[in-house]
């Protein structure tokens, strides 16, 4: 395999594109469809009653919440994996695990990350991926995988360029929350697709920015979304795990 691409390389090979399409497909066994990122409580509370409100909710999450932070963590995990810097990868993994503001948000990112990592190990366990896992196991009894760190690590280990991998990851993050809104608000499929389409440029811009953002740039101001996640833990009737 050719050496790892630099983070500035915007290209992706056909083989890399096929991996990304499958890894980030709703059919990939991470269980993403079972999580709403707190949206289910916001819908019941009346905060998100329509397509326009859902789009505004997602704009805030991308600009000021988990979308922004996950993008930074993904980029740093990718870079550490691509350069086989397992000390840096361990630091990113530990930070990502500690950042979840609620029990359910930690479940959401941790369960998906662990499931993703297991699927990669079972089917795409390249020598680079195996070395990354071994490097983390030297430091942790159980690797504290989170979803952005697991996907970023896999992309870095498999030589998939950072920008397209991160942009597609962010678009799929948006699409998963939109899918929850389509089912729970409910919305029509056309409304949902329209939101994903309109937010695609924002996801691309966030990917561009996060590629060079320092870990010190992590932070958030989506208090309503965090409160929604906390309230969802005790919501009486629930379709989603978060």
C-alpha positions in Angstrom: 0.0 0.0 0.0 1.2 3.5 -0.7 2.2 5.7 2.2 -0.4 7.6 4.1 -1.8 10.7 2.4 -1.3 14.1 3.9 -4.3 15.9 5.5 -4.2 18.5 2.7 -4.7 15.8 -0.1 -8.3 16.2 -1.2 -8.4 13.1 -3.4 -9.7 9.7 -2.6 -9.0 6.5 -4.6 -11.8 4.4 -6.0 -11.0 1.7 -3.4 -11.1 4.3 -0.6 -14.4 5.7 -1.9 -15.9 2.2 -1.8 -14.8 1.7 1.7 -16.2 5.0 2.9 -19.5 4.3 1.1 -19.9 1.0 3.0 -18.4 2.1 6.3 -20.8 5.1 6.6 -23.8 3.3 5.1 -26.9 3.0 7.3 -26.4 -0.8 6.7 -23.0 -0.9 8.4 -23.5 -2.6 11.8 -23.1 0.3 14.2 -26.8 0.7 15.1 -26.9 4.4 14.3 -30.6 4.3 13.5 -31.4 3.7 17.2 -30.0 7.0 18.4 -31.6 10.5 18.0 -28.9 12.6 19.8 -31.5 13.9 22.2 -33.8 15.0 19.4 -36.7 12.7 20.5 -37.1 14.7 23.7 -36.9 18.0 21.9 -39.7 16.9 19.6 -41.9 15.8 22.5 -41.1 19.1 24.3 -42.2 21.1 21.2 -38.7 22.6 20.5 -38.5 20.9 17.1 -42.0 20.6 15.6 -41.1 21.1 11.9 -38.6 20.7 9.1 -37.4 24.3 9.5 -36.9 23.8 13.3 -35.0 20.6 12.7 -32.7 22.3 10.2 -32.0 25.1 12.6 -31.3 22.6 15.4 -28.8 20.8 13.2 -27.1 24.0 12.1 -26.4 24.8 15.8 -25.1 21.2 16.5 -22.7 21.5 13.5 -21.5 25.0 14.3 -21.4 24.9 18.1 -22.0 21.4 19.3 -21.1 17.7 18.8 -20.7 18.0 15.1 -18.0 20.6 15.4 -16.2 18.7 18.2 -16.4 15.3 16.5 -14.9 16.9 13.3 -11.9 18.0 15.3 -11.5 14.7 17.0 -11.8 12.8 13.7 -9.1 14.9 12.1 -6.7 14.4 15.0 -7.4 10.6 15.2 -6.8 10.4 11.4 -3.5 12.2 11.6 -2.3 10.1 14.5 -3.3 6.9 12.8 -1.8 7.9 9.4 1.6 8.7 11.0 1.4 5.7 13.5 1.7 8.1 16.4 -0.1 5.9 18.9 0.6 8.1 21.9 -1.2 10.9 20.2 -4.0 8.5 19.2 -4.4 7.4 22.8 -4.6 11.0 23.9 -7.4 11.8 21.4 -9.3 8.6 22.2 -9.2 9.4 26.0 -10.2 13.0 25.4 -13.1 12.0 23.1 -14.4 9.5 25.7 -14.3 12.2 28.4 -16.1 14.8 26.5 -19.6 13.3 26.4 -21.9 15.6 28.5 -24.5 13.0 29.4 -24.8 9.2 30.0 -26.8 8.7 26.8 -24.5 10.7 24.6 -21.6 8.6 25.9 -23.5 5.5 25.1 -24.3 6.8 21.6 -20.7 7.6 20.6 -19.1 4.7 22.6 -21.4 1.9 21.4 -21.2 3.0 17.8 -17.4 3.5 18.0 -16.9 0.1 19.5 -19.2 -1.6 17.0 -17.4 0.1 14.1 -14.0 -0.9 15.4 -15.1 -4.5 15.8 -16.5 -4.6 12.3 -13.2 -3.1 10.9 -11.1 -5.6 12.9 -13.2 -8.5 11.6 -13.2 -7.6 8.0 -10.7 -4.8 7.1 -8.0 -5.5 9.7 -5.0 -4.1 7.8 -1.6 -4.3 9.4 -1.8 -0.5 10.1 -5.2 -1.0 11.8 -3.9 -3.9 13.8 -0.9 -1.9 14.9 -3.2 1.0 16.0 -5.3 -1.3 18.0 -2.2 -2.9 19.6 -0.9 0.6 20.4 -4.1 1.5 22.2 -4.3 -1.9 24.0 -0.9 -1.2 25.4 -2.4 1.7 27.3 -6.0 0.6 28.0 -7.5 -2.7 29.1 -10.6 -1.8 27.0 -10.0 0.7 24.2 -12.2 3.8 24.8 -13.5 4.0 21.2 -15.8 6.8 20.3 -17.4 7.0 16.9 -15.4 9.9 15.3 -12.1 8.5 16.7 -12.9 5.0 15.4 -13.8 6.1 11.9 -11.0 8.6 11.7 -8.5 6.0 12.8 -9.8 3.5 10.2 -9.6 6.1 7.4 -6.0 7.1 8.5 -4.9 3.5 8.7 -6.3 2.7 5.2 -4.8 5.7 3.5 -8.1 7.4 2.8 -7.7 11.1 2.4 -8.9 13.2 5.3 -11.1 15.8 3.7 -13.5 13.5 1.9 -13.6 11.0 4.8 -14.4 13.8 7.3 -16.9 15.5 5.0 -18.8 12.3 4.4 -18.7 11.4 8.1 -20.3 14.8 8.9 -23.0 14.4 6.2 -23.9 11.0 7.6 -24.1 12.5 11.1 -26.6 15.0 9.8 -28.5 12.3 7.8 -28.8 10.1 10.9 -30.4 12.8 13.0 -32.6 13.8 10.1 -33.7 10.2 9.8 -34.8 10.3 13.5 -36.7 13.5 12.8 -38.4 12.0 9.7 -39.7 9.1 11.9 -40.5 11.1 15.1 -41.8 14.5 14.1 -42.9 13.1 11.6 -41.6 14.6 8.3 -41.8 13.4 4.7 -38.8 11.9 3.1 -38.5 14.9 0.7 -38.4 17.3 3.6 -35.6 15.2 5.2 -33.6 15.0 2.0 -33.9 18.7 1.6 -32.4 19.3 5.0 -29.4 17.0 4.2 -28.9 18.7 0.8 -29.0 22.2 2.2 -26.6 21.4 5.0 -24.0 19.6 2.8 -22.1 22.9 2.1 -21.9 23.5 5.8 -20.5 20.0 6.4 -17.9 20.6 3.8 -16.9 24.0 5.3 -16.7 22.4 8.7 -14.5 19.6 7.4 -12.2 22.2 5.8 -11.9 24.1 9.1 -11.5 21.1 11.3 -8.6 19.7 9.3 -6.3 22.2 10.8 -8.1 23.0 14.1 -6.2 22.4 17.3 -7.6 20.3 20.1 -7.9 23.5 22.2 -10.6 24.6 19.7 -13.0 22.0 21.2 -15.9 23.5 23.0 -19.6 23.9 22.7 -22.6 26.1 23.4 -25.5 23.9 22.4 -27.0 23.8 25.9 -30.5 23.0 24.7 -29.3 19.9 22.9 -27.3 18.8 26.0 -30.4 19.4 28.2 -32.5 17.4 25.7 -30.1 14.5 26.0 -30.3 14.6 29.8 -34.1 14.8 29.8 -34.3 11.9 27.3 -32.8 9.6 29.9 -36.0 9.8 31.9 -38.5 10.3 29.0 -41.4 7.9 29.6 -42.1 6.8 26.0 -39.0 6.4 23.8 -38.2 5.1 20.4 -34.5 5.8 20.5 -31.7 5.0 22.9 -30.5 8.7 23.0 
